[in-house]
Amino acid sequence: MFVVLVEAGGYWVLGHSVLLVDAVATAADVIASLLIILAIKVAERPPDSEHPFGHGRYEPLAGLQLGVLISLLGVGLFIQQSGAAIRHPVAGLVQARAWMIPLAAAVLLEVTCRLVKRVARRESSTALLAEAHHFRVDAITSLLAGIGLIIATQIPAYAHLADHLFSMVLAAIMIGFGGVAAVENLNQIMDRTPDPASFERVRSTSLGVVGVLEVEKIRIQRAGPDAHVDIDIEVDPESSVRAAHSIAQQVRAAIQTDWPAVRDVTVHVEPFYEGDHAPPCAD
């Protein structure tokens, strides 16, 4: 939030290039918050006949759209500020205490970012994680705006140049963070393999069930806050069908208890033979 006061023809004119970029980033974050709330509400709907795997993909879909929006806004603002810098706007006086507002905003936004990120990790929500990134974008843009304002107060002759240069930096940050958020959510929509920790979590939980001698394959599909697990376990080949079924049920319950985000678990039972089974893998 960078405010430049220019004296022209006896009037005080408010120049606000960095203020504009910072305000646009904040406005985009407000819109993002409202859309994320709506997406989360829709994603919480249980499975139905038309959506047997639930509605979880509404979250990454919303996160993808918001990431693209942030990037496009950044591109537009970067082009606009580049042109304004070339036109050499009139330099002027900078309000001495204006830097206090963006720096205070940066602190509050960073605190909000950390709180939202904590909830996002707890709920395994990429959309909320994207929203946390948006808050961090705002925190960084406000911080840089404050720094730009301080520089302008110390070097008034270059206040206009600092205004547009810092505006371009803020726009570039919007492009970068928007792109990261878009890619993270696109990965879920395209069923990209989750992080290895998720597979190890499912594997160790399954092996903790009495009767499971080995885990052959694990497949995990993420859909917003939900996860779906497909797992092959190996049991004693002499076990009865009833015993094998009971073990499979215990595996399903153990996984969902350890990882509440897992909405459904498909367990395939295979006979265990020493030295005659594929090593554990994450397909």
N, C-alpha and C positions, 0 to 999 in steps of 0.2 A: 504494500500500500504506500506508494511513493507519490508525494504531492509536491508539485513544482508551482510556485507562484510567480507569474510573469507580469511585470508592470508594462502596459502598452496603452498609449493614448490616455493616460490618467486613470485607467481601470485595472483592477486586479483580475487576471484570468487564471482559471484553474487548469493546469496541465496535468495529465494523469496516465501516462503510458504504462508504467509499472502497476499503477493502481488498477488500470483496466484489466491487465493480464491476471493480476491477483484476484480481482473480483470475478472474472470469468471462471477461473479455476474453482473458486469457492462456490459459485452458482452451479457449476457442473457437479460439484460434490453433493450439493443439496438435492439436485435432481436424481443423482445416483442413489442417494440414501433412500429416497421415496420409492424408486423402482426396485431397489434391493429388498425393501420391506415387502413390497407386493410379490416379488419373485419367491421370497421365503415362504410367504403364506400359501402360495400356489404349490410350491414344492412339498409342503407338509401333507398334502392330500394323500390318502392311502391309495394303494393300487385298485384299479377297477377293471371291467371287462375290456376296455379300450386301451388301458395303460397298465398291463400286468406287472411291470417293473416299477410302478409308481410314477410320480411327477417330478422327481429330483432334478431332471435335466433343465428345468426352468431356471434354476440358479446359475449354472455355468452359461446358459444362453443369455441371461441378463448381464452377467459379468462380462461376456464377450462384447456385447453391444455397448456397454458403458466404457470398456477399454478402448474400443474403436472411436467412440464419441470424444473421449479425452484427447486421443492422438490427433483426430481431425481438428479439434479446436486449437490444439497446439500448433499444428501446421498453418492454419489460417492466421493465427496471431503472430507467428514467426514471420510470415510473408508480409503482413501488415506493418510490423515494427521495422523490418528491414527497409521497406520503402520509406517509412517515416524518418529513419536515421539518415538516409541518403538526401532527403530534402532539407536537412539541417534546420530544425526548428529553432525558434528564438530561445536563447538562454535567459535565465532569470534567477530570482531569489528562491531559496528553499526554506520552507517552514522548519524552524529549528528543532522543535520537539516532535515532529511527525513520526520519527523513527521509532518512538516508544510503542505506537499502536501495532505495527506489523511484528515487532519482536515479541510483544506480549501474546499476540495471536499465534505466533509460531510455537510458543511453549504450550499453549492450550491445545493446539491442533496435534502436536506430537503426543501429548498425554492421551488424547482421544484415539489416535492411531494405535497406540499400544493396547488400550482397552479393547478396541474392536478386534485387533489381531488375536488377542488372547481368547476372545469368544469364538472367533473364526476357527482357531486351532482346536478348541474344545468341541465345536460342533462339526468339524471337518467340512467347512463351507468355503469353497473357492470364491463365491460371490462376495461373502463378507471379507475375505482376504483381499480381494480387489478393492473393496470399499476402504479397507485400512490403508492400502497403497494410495488411494485418492486423498485421504487425510494427510498422509505423509507428503504428497505433492503440495498440498496447501501449506503445510508447515515449512517446507523448503522454500516455496515461492515467497512466503511472508518473510522468512529469514533473509533471503537474498534481497527482497525489496527494502528491508530495513537497512541492510548493509549498503545498498545502492544509495539510499537516502543520506546515510551518514557521509559517504564519499562526496555526494553532491554538496552537502553543507560545508565540507572542508575545501572543496575546489569548485566554487560557484561558476566559474567560467566554463566548466565542462559538465554542468548539471544536466543539460539536455542530452549530451552524449551518454552519460551514465544512465539516464532514464531509459533510452532505447536499447542500449547494450544489455542492461539487466533484464529488460522486458524480453529480449530475444533469448536470453539464458533461461528464463522462466518458461517460455514457450517450448524450448527444447526439452526441458525436464518433463513437461506435460506429455510431449510426444513419447519420450522414453518410458515413463511409468505407465502410460496408457497402453503402449505396445506390450509391455511385460504382463499386464493384467489380461489383455486380450489373448495372448499366447497360452497363459496358464489355464484359462477357461476353455479355450479351443481344444487343448489337450484332453480335457475330460469329455467334451462332446465327441471327439474322435476316438475315444476309448484307448488313449495311450496308457501303457503299463504304469501303474502307480509306483511309488518309491519302494525300494527293497525292504524297508522296515515293515511295511504292511504285510508282505509275504512272510517275513520271519515271525511276525506276531501271530499270524494264522497258523503257521507251521508248529511253533512251540506250543500253542494252545491245544492243537489237535493231538500232538504227541503226549500231552499230559493226560489224555483220556486213557483209562485202563483198557487194554485190548488193542490199541493202535500200535502196530509194530513199525510202521514206516509211512511216510507221506510221499506219494509219487509225483503228483501234479497239483498246482494251485493256480487258479485263474481268478483275478479280482477285477471287477468292473465298478468304477466310481460314477455316480450320477448325482452331482450336487452333494447334499448332506448324506445321501444313501450310498451303501456299498453292497455289491452282490458277489458272493464267493462260490466258486465251483472247485471242489477239491476231491482228489483221489486218495483214499487211505488204504493201507494194506493190513489185513488181519490174519489170524491163524487160519490156514486153509481147511482145517478140520472143524472150524466153528460151524454151528448150525445157522440156518438162515435167520432164525429168531435172534440168536446171539449177535450176529453180524448187524442185523437191523437195529438192535438196541445200542450197539456201539456207534453206529452212524447217527442215531438220534442224540446221543450224548455229545458227539462231536459238534453237531449243529448247535445244540444248546450252549456248549462251552464257548464257541466262537462268538455267538450273539451276546453272551453275558460279558465276555472280555472286551468286545468291541460293539457297543450298542448301535453304532451307525449301520451295521450290517443288517439289511432288511430281510435277505433271503440267503440260505446256504443250501447248495446242492452237493450231496455227498455220494461219491461213487465208491463202492467197496470192491477191493481186489484181494486175491490171495497173496500172502507173503511167502516168498521163497528166497532163502539166503543166496545172494550173488546173482539173482535172476530178476532184478527189477531195476528200472531206470532211476538214476539219481534224482533227488528233489530238484524241481525246476519251476520257474515262474514264467508261464506262457502268456 
